[in-house]
Amino acid sequence: MKLSSSGQGQQAHEGENKCLNSELWHACAGPMVCLPTVGTRVVYFPQGHSEQVAATTNKEVDTHIPNYPDLPPQLICQLQNVTMHADVETDEVYAQMSLQPLTPEEQKDTFLPMELGIPSKQPTNYFYKTLTASDTSTHGGFSVPRRAAEKVFPPLDFSQQPPAQELIARDLHDIEWKFRHIFRGQPKRHLLTTGWSVFVSAKRLVAGDSFVGLLVNFCHRNEKNQLLLGIRRATRPQTVMPSSVLSSDSMLIGLLAAAAHAAATNSCFTVFYNPRASPSDFVIPLSKYVKAVFHTRVSVGMRFRMLFETEESSVRRYYSS
């Protein structure tokens, strides 16, 4: 398995993969993704996990899957560890979670303050753009929306003609990429030219894939702001399974057997979460579950609000009744 990873308790040593940037991981995962906090209680849904694995492997859920009577439809656990990963070959982001089932007595404990108010991990200083055929051509460059360039890139010196600068950015695997950022054309626009075709070829980008640009603001006095970049693949039939779904722990029957054994023996088990495989989460904070089930009253004619991710990777709210 080829991967880059980031998780609690891991340190980057010489010769090892460095920790992934959490903001960049979440930006590549999508605007509606927020991993639960380590140490908090969560609810694990085996059925939802099965559906995500089936979607990832392009296989339908088999009706002949063995029955596990000891496995409840939802399992209350404590999240022991979360490790963020990125596949080296595809840049696909996914997470590995270690879950510890809780006994009925442990489930009666009151909520901790950290479980009731978990801040969003989504970055704010970033932009997405779905690549066009022109963007992925080796003869041209990458046309950056003006607002995005002004928000994320360092300011250009417009006393130069044409205004230009060199940008240095790092991807999920801490690989450095250099681009020439220039403001030119008719009408004038922001372009990434030199270095862009190398990036497109190395990442095997095609029209429909998305580019993620992110500016990280460091609080340390001796560190400068850093430009990070990532990609999100367009949904297309997979001919080769990414490494994130090749683990036996993530296979359809294996994951149910592991969860059933963990529930019966009160032992820790591991799951893999691919945020781009399906829109539904199968590990959610217990506080969110309790609020939805016990504190939200729904009746006929009531207006409600739902969040959806748009094609531009933003979040849109829809109201209905």
Backbone hydrogen bonds in HBPLUS format (Angstrom, degrees):
<---DONOR---> <-ACCEPTOR-->    atom                        ^
c    i                          cat <-CA-CA->   ^        H-A-AA   ^      H-
h    n   atom  resd res      DA  || num        DHA   H-A  angle D-A-AA Bond
n    s   type  num  typ     dist DA aas  dist angle  dist       angle   num
A0004-SER N   A0086-ALA O   3.00 MM  82  5.27 152.3  2.08 143.3 152.1     1
A0086-ALA N   A0004-SER O   2.90 MM  82  5.27 135.5  2.10 148.0 152.4     2
A0006-SER N   A0084-MET O   2.60 MM  78  4.89 132.5  1.81 145.1 155.6     3
A0084-MET N   A0006-SER O   2.49 MM  78  4.89 144.8  1.60 162.6 162.4     4
A0010-GLN N   A0007-GLY O   3.30 MM   3  5.73 155.5  2.37 131.5 130.2     5
A0016-GLU N   A0013-HIS O   2.99 MM   3  5.42 161.8  2.02 135.9 136.4     6
A0025-TRP N   A0021-ASN O   2.95 MM   4  6.19 159.4  2.00 153.7 160.2     7
A0026-HIS N   A0022-SER O   2.99 MM   4  6.20 163.8  2.01 151.7 155.0     8
A0027-ALA N   A0023-GLU O   2.93 MM   4  6.12 149.9  2.02 143.1 152.2     9
A0028-CYS N   A0024-LEU O   2.95 MM   4  6.18 154.3  2.02 150.2 156.0    10
A0029-ALA N   A0025-TRP O   2.89 MM   4  6.09 140.3  2.05 141.2 153.5    11
A0030-GLY N   A0026-HIS O   3.04 MM   4  6.20 148.7  2.14 146.7 152.0    12
A0033-VAL N   A0030-GLY O   3.30 MM   3  5.67 170.0  2.31 118.0 119.5    13
A0040-THR N   A0037-THR O   3.20 MM   3  5.88 162.1  2.23 139.5 140.8    14
A0039-GLY N   A0079-LEU O   2.76 MM  40  5.33 165.9  1.78 155.8 160.4    15
A0079-LEU N   A0040-THR O   2.90 MM  39  5.77 174.0  1.91 171.3 169.6    16
A0286-LEU N   A0041-ARG O   2.91 MM 245  5.52 169.5  1.92 134.3 130.9    17
A0042-VAL N   A0077-CYS O   2.81 MM  35  5.39 158.7  1.85 144.9 152.2    18
A0077-CYS N   A0042-VAL O   2.89 MM  35  5.39 167.3  1.91 153.4 157.8    19
A0043-VAL N   A0284-ILE O   2.78 MM 241  5.45 156.6  1.83 159.7 167.9    20
A0284-ILE N   A0043-VAL O   3.14 MM 241  5.45 157.1  2.20 144.3 147.5    21
A0044-TYR N   A0075-LEU O   2.83 MM  31  5.03 171.0  1.84 142.6 145.6    22
A0075-LEU N   A0044-TYR O   2.84 MM  31  5.03 160.9  1.87 145.1 151.7    23
A0045-PHE N   A0282-PHE O   2.85 MM 237  5.00 158.2  1.89 149.8 154.1    24
A0049-HIS N   A0045-PHE O   3.06 MM   4  6.34 153.4  2.14 151.0 159.0    25
A0050-SER N   A0046-PRO O   2.90 MM   4  6.16 156.5  1.95 150.4 156.5    26
A0051-GLU N   A0047-GLN O   2.99 MM   4  6.29 155.9  2.05 149.1 155.4    27
A0052-GLN N   A0048-GLY O   3.03 MM   4  6.28 150.3  2.12 143.5 151.1    28
A0053-VAL N   A0049-HIS O   3.01 MM   4  6.28 163.0  2.04 154.1 158.2    29
A0054-ALA N   A0050-SER O   2.94 MM   4  6.12 158.3  1.99 147.4 153.9    30
A0055-ALA N   A0051-GLU O   2.95 MM   4  6.13 151.0  2.04 140.8 148.5    31
A0056-THR N   A0052-GLN O   2.88 MM   4  6.09 153.2  1.95 147.8 155.4    32
A0057-THR N   A0053-VAL O   2.96 MM   4  6.12 156.2  2.02 150.8 156.2    33
A0059-LYS N   A0054-ALA O   2.86 MM   5  4.84 154.3  1.93 146.4 150.1    34
A0058-ASN N   A0055-ALA O   3.42 MM   3  5.07 158.8  2.47  93.3  99.1    35
A0071-LEU N   A0068-TYR O   3.05 MM   3  5.55 164.5  2.08 118.3 123.2    36
A0102-LEU N   A0076-ILE O   3.04 MM  26  6.07 162.5  2.07 153.9 148.9    37
A0078-GLN N   A0100-GLN O   2.78 MM  22  5.10 151.3  1.86 135.2 142.8    38
A0100-GLN N   A0078-GLN O   2.95 MM  22  5.10 159.2  1.99 144.5 151.3    39
A0080-GLN N   A0098-SER O   2.79 MM  18  5.29 147.9  1.90 153.8 160.7    40
A0098-SER N   A0081-ASN O   2.96 MM  17  5.13 161.0  2.00 145.8 148.9    41
A0083-THR N   A0096-GLN O   2.85 MM  13  5.06 155.6  1.91 147.5 155.2    42
A0096-GLN N   A0083-THR O   2.82 MM  13  5.06 161.1  1.85 148.2 154.7    43
A0085-HIS N   A0094-TYR O   2.78 MM   9  5.32 161.4  1.82 176.1 169.9    44
A0094-TYR N   A0085-HIS O   3.15 MM   9  5.32 158.7  2.20 129.2 132.6    45
A0087-ASP N   A0092-GLU O   2.85 MM   5  5.18 159.0  1.89 145.1 149.6    46
A0091-ASP N   A0087-ASP O   2.70 MM   4  4.79 141.9  1.84 137.9 145.5    47
A0095-ALA N   A0273-TYR O   2.87 MM 178  5.09 158.6  1.91 143.3 150.6    48
A0273-TYR N   A0095-ALA O   2.76 MM 178  5.09 165.7  1.78 153.9 158.5    49
A0097-MET N   A0271-VAL O   2.88 MM 174  5.37 168.4  1.89 159.2 163.1    50
A0271-VAL N   A0097-MET O   2.92 MM 174  5.37 157.8  1.97 152.3 159.7    51
A0099-LEU N   A0269-PHE O   2.80 MM 170  5.44 169.0  1.81 170.7 171.3    52
A0269-PHE N   A0099-LEU O   2.92 MM 170  5.44 155.6  1.98 151.3 158.7    53
A0106-GLU N   A0103-THR O   3.04 MM   3  5.14 114.3  2.48 100.4 116.1    54
A0107-GLN N   A0103-THR O   3.00 MM   4  6.27 144.0  2.13 153.4 164.3    55
A0108-LYS N   A0105-GLU O   3.17 MM   3  5.46 151.7  2.25 104.4 112.6    56
A0109-ASP N   A0106-GLU O   3.32 MM   3  5.71 165.7  2.34 109.7 114.0    57
A0115-GLU N   A0112-LEU O   2.89 MM   3  5.30 146.9  2.00 112.0 122.4    58
A0116-LEU N   A0113-PRO O   3.16 MM   3  5.37 148.3  2.27 104.1 113.1    59
A0215-LEU N   A0125-ASN O   3.00 MM  90  5.71 171.5  2.01 176.9 178.2    60
A0127-PHE N   A0213-GLY O   2.86 MM  86  5.34 146.2  1.97 149.3 157.5    61
A0213-GLY N   A0127-PHE O   2.98 MM  86  5.34 164.8  2.00 153.2 158.2    62
A0129-LYS N   A0211-PHE O   3.01 MM  82  5.31 135.2  2.22 144.0 152.9    63
A0211-PHE N   A0129-LYS O   2.83 MM  82  5.31 162.5  1.86 148.7 152.0    64
A0131-LEU N   A0209-ASP O   2.70 MM  78  5.62 166.3  1.72 166.5 171.4    65
A0208-GLY N   A0131-LEU O   2.95 MM  77  5.42 155.2  2.02 139.1 145.6    66
A0136-THR N   A0132-THR O   3.21 MM   4  6.53 147.0  2.33 147.5 155.1    67
A0137-SER N   A0134-SER O   3.32 MM   3  5.20 159.9  2.36  98.9 104.8    68
A0142-PHE N   A0192-LEU O   2.92 MM  50  4.98 159.5  1.96 140.8 146.3    69
A0192-LEU N   A0142-PHE O   2.89 MM  50  4.98 148.0  2.00 135.0 145.5    70
A0144-VAL N   A0190-HIS O   2.93 MM  46  5.35 159.3  1.98 139.9 145.8    71
A0149-ALA N   A0145-PRO O   2.94 MM   4  6.23 161.7  1.97 161.0 166.2    72
A0150-GLU N   A0146-ARG O   2.99 MM   4  6.20 163.4  2.02 155.3 159.6    73
A0151-LYS N   A0147-ARG O   2.98 MM   4  6.03 135.9  2.18 137.7 149.3    74
A0152-VAL N   A0148-ALA O   2.97 MM   4  6.04 158.3  2.01 155.3 159.1    75
A0153-PHE N   A0149-ALA O   2.96 MM   4  5.16 138.3  2.14 126.8 139.7    76
A0160-GLN N   A0157-ASP O   3.16 MM   3  5.97 166.9  2.18 119.7 123.6    77
A0183-PHE N   A0163-PRO O   3.01 MM  20  5.59 155.2  2.07 164.0 164.7    78
A0165-GLN N   A0181-HIS O   2.86 MM  16  5.30 142.7  2.00 146.8 158.0    79
A0181-HIS N   A0165-GLN O   2.79 MM  16  5.30 165.1  1.82 167.0 169.6    80
A0167-LEU N   A0179-PHE O   2.78 MM  12  5.15 169.2  1.79 154.8 158.6    81
A0179-PHE N   A0167-LEU O   2.90 MM  12  5.15 159.0  1.94 147.5 154.0    82
A0169-ALA N   A0177-TRP O   2.88 MM   8  5.28 166.8  1.89 157.4 161.6    83
A0177-TRP N   A0169-ALA O   2.71 MM   8  5.28 160.3  1.75 163.2 167.6    84
A0170-ARG N   A0227-LEU O   3.14 MM  57  6.72 147.2  2.26 143.5 150.6    85
A0229-LEU N   A0170-ARG O   2.95 MM  59  6.08 152.2  2.03 144.5 146.6    86
A0171-ASP N   A0175-ILE O   3.08 MM   4  5.53 148.7  2.18 140.7 149.1    87
A0174-ASP N   A0171-ASP O   2.99 MM   3  5.22 159.6  2.04 118.2 119.2    88
A0180-ARG N   A0194-THR O   3.00 MM  14  5.11 133.3  2.22 138.8 146.9    89
A0193-THR N   A0180-ARG O   2.89 MM  13  5.37 161.9  1.92 153.3 157.2    90
A0182-ILE N   A0191-LEU O   2.96 MM   9  5.38 161.1  2.00 152.3 158.5    91
A0191-LEU N   A0182-ILE O   2.87 MM   9  5.38 155.8  1.93 159.9 167.6    92
A0184-ARG N   A0189-ARG O   3.10 MM   5  5.61 144.1  2.23 158.7 151.7    93
A0189-ARG N   A0184-ARG O   2.83 MM   5  5.61 154.0  1.89 140.3 143.4    94
A0196-TRP N   A0193-THR O   2.93 MM   3  5.57 163.8  1.95 142.4 147.4    95
A0199-PHE N   A0195-GLY O   3.22 MM   4  6.45 153.9  2.29 142.4 148.9    96
A0200-VAL N   A0196-TRP O   2.92 MM   4  6.24 159.6  1.96 155.4 161.1    97
A0201-SER N   A0197-SER O   3.01 MM   4  6.13 161.2  2.05 144.5 149.1    98
A0202-ALA N   A0198-VAL O   2.93 MM   4  6.05 161.6  1.96 147.7 153.3    99
A0203-LYS N   A0199-PHE O   2.98 MM   4  6.06 157.9  2.03 150.0 155.2   100
A0204-ARG N   A0200-VAL O   2.92 MM   4  5.72 112.6  2.39 132.4 148.0   101
A0205-LEU N   A0200-VAL O   3.07 MM   5  5.19 159.9  2.11 144.0 149.9   102
A0204-ARG N   A0201-SER O   3.26 MM   3  4.92 145.7  2.39  91.7 101.6   103
A0209-ASP N   A0206-VAL O   3.09 MM   3  5.92 167.9  2.11 143.0 146.1   104
A0210-SER N   A0232-ARG O   2.83 MM  22  5.00 161.7  1.86 149.5 154.9   105
A0232-ARG N   A0210-SER O   3.00 MM  22  5.00 150.7  2.09 133.7 137.8   106
A0212-VAL N   A0230-GLY O   2.80 MM  18  4.84 157.3  1.86 148.0 141.5   107
A0230-GLY N   A0212-VAL O   2.88 MM  18  4.84 149.9  1.97 136.7 142.5   108
A0214-LEU N   A0228-LEU O   2.89 MM  14  5.04 162.0  1.92 154.0 150.5   109
A0228-LEU N   A0214-LEU O   2.73 MM  14  5.04 176.4  1.73 162.2 163.5   110
A0216-VAL N   A0226-GLN O   2.88 MM  10  5.25 173.3  1.88 160.6 160.9   111
A0226-GLN N   A0216-VAL O   3.07 MM  10  5.25 155.1  2.13 145.1 150.8   112
A0223-GLU N   A0220-HIS O   3.35 MM   3  5.53 165.4  2.37 107.8 112.1   113
A0245-VAL N   A0242-PRO O   3.16 MM   3  6.05 170.1  2.17 126.2 128.7   114
A0246-LEU N   A0243-SER O   3.31 MM   3  5.19 165.0  2.33 103.1 107.6   115
A0250-SER N   A0247-SER O   2.99 MM   3  5.49 152.3  2.07 111.5 119.7   116
A0251-MET N   A0248-SER O   3.33 MM   3  5.32 157.6  2.39 100.7 107.2   117
A0255-LEU N   A0251-MET O   2.82 MM   4  5.84 158.2  1.86 161.9 164.6   118
A0257-ALA N   A0253-ILE O   2.98 MM   4  6.21 161.6  2.02 155.2 160.5   119
A0258-ALA N   A0254-GLY O   2.92 MM   4  6.06 157.1  1.97 146.3 152.7   120
A0259-ALA N   A0255-LEU O   2.96 MM   4  6.10 158.9  2.01 143.7 149.3   121
A0260-ALA N   A0256-LEU O   2.88 MM   4  6.01 158.6  1.92 146.9 153.2   122
A0261-HIS N   A0257-ALA O   2.94 MM   4  6.08 157.9  1.99 145.7 151.7   123
A0262-ALA N   A0258-ALA O   2.95 MM   4  6.11 155.4  2.01 143.8 150.9   124
A0263-ALA N   A0259-ALA O   2.91 MM   4  6.11 154.6  1.97 146.8 153.5   125
A0264-ALA N   A0260-ALA O   3.01 MM   4  6.18 152.7  2.09 144.2 151.4   126
A0265-THR N   A0261-HIS O   2.95 MM   4  6.03 151.4  2.03 148.4 155.5   127
A0266-ASN N   A0262-ALA O   2.75 MM   4  5.24 116.6  2.15 137.9 148.8   128
A0267-SER N   A0262-ALA O   3.10 MM   5  4.61 143.3  2.24 120.1 129.4   129
A0277-ALA N   A0274-ASN O   3.18 MM   3  5.55 162.6  2.21 114.6 120.0   130
A0288-LYS N   A0285-PRO O   3.15 MM   3  5.31 123.0  2.49  99.6 112.9   131
A0289-TYR N   A0285-PRO O   3.12 MM   4  6.47 154.6  2.19 149.0 156.3   132
A0290-VAL N   A0286-LEU O   2.86 MM   4  6.09 166.2  1.88 160.1 162.8   133
A0291-LYS N   A0287-SER O   3.06 MM   4  6.15 158.4  2.11 141.3 147.2   134
A0292-ALA N   A0288-LYS O   3.05 MM   4  6.21 156.4  2.11 143.1 149.3   135
A0293-VAL N   A0289-TYR O   2.95 MM   4  6.11 158.6  2.00 153.7 159.2   136
A0294-PHE N   A0290-VAL O   2.86 MM   4  5.59 162.8  1.89 146.9 152.8   137
A0295-HIS N   A0291-LYS O   3.13 MM   4  4.80 141.0  2.29 115.3 124.6   138
A0302-MET N   A0299-SER O   3.16 MM   3  5.68 161.8  2.19 135.6 136.5   139
A0304-PHE N   A0320-SER O   2.82 MM  16  5.61 153.6  1.89 150.4 157.6   140
A0320-SER N   A0304-PHE O   3.05 MM  16  5.61 153.3  2.13 153.4 160.8   141
A0306-MET N   A0318-TYR O   3.01 MM  12  5.46 156.3  2.07 150.9 158.5   142
A0318-TYR N   A0306-MET O   2.97 MM  12  5.46 164.1  1.99 157.9 163.2   143
A0308-PHE N   A0316-ARG O   2.96 MM   8  5.38 154.7  2.02 151.0 159.2   144
A0316-ARG N   A0308-PHE O   2.86 MM   8  5.38 165.1  1.88 158.1 163.2   145
A0310-THR N   A0314-SER O   2.87 MM   4  5.45 165.2  1.89 155.1 160.2   146
A0313-SER N   A0310-THR O   2.95 MM   3  5.18 154.6  2.01 113.7 115.9   147
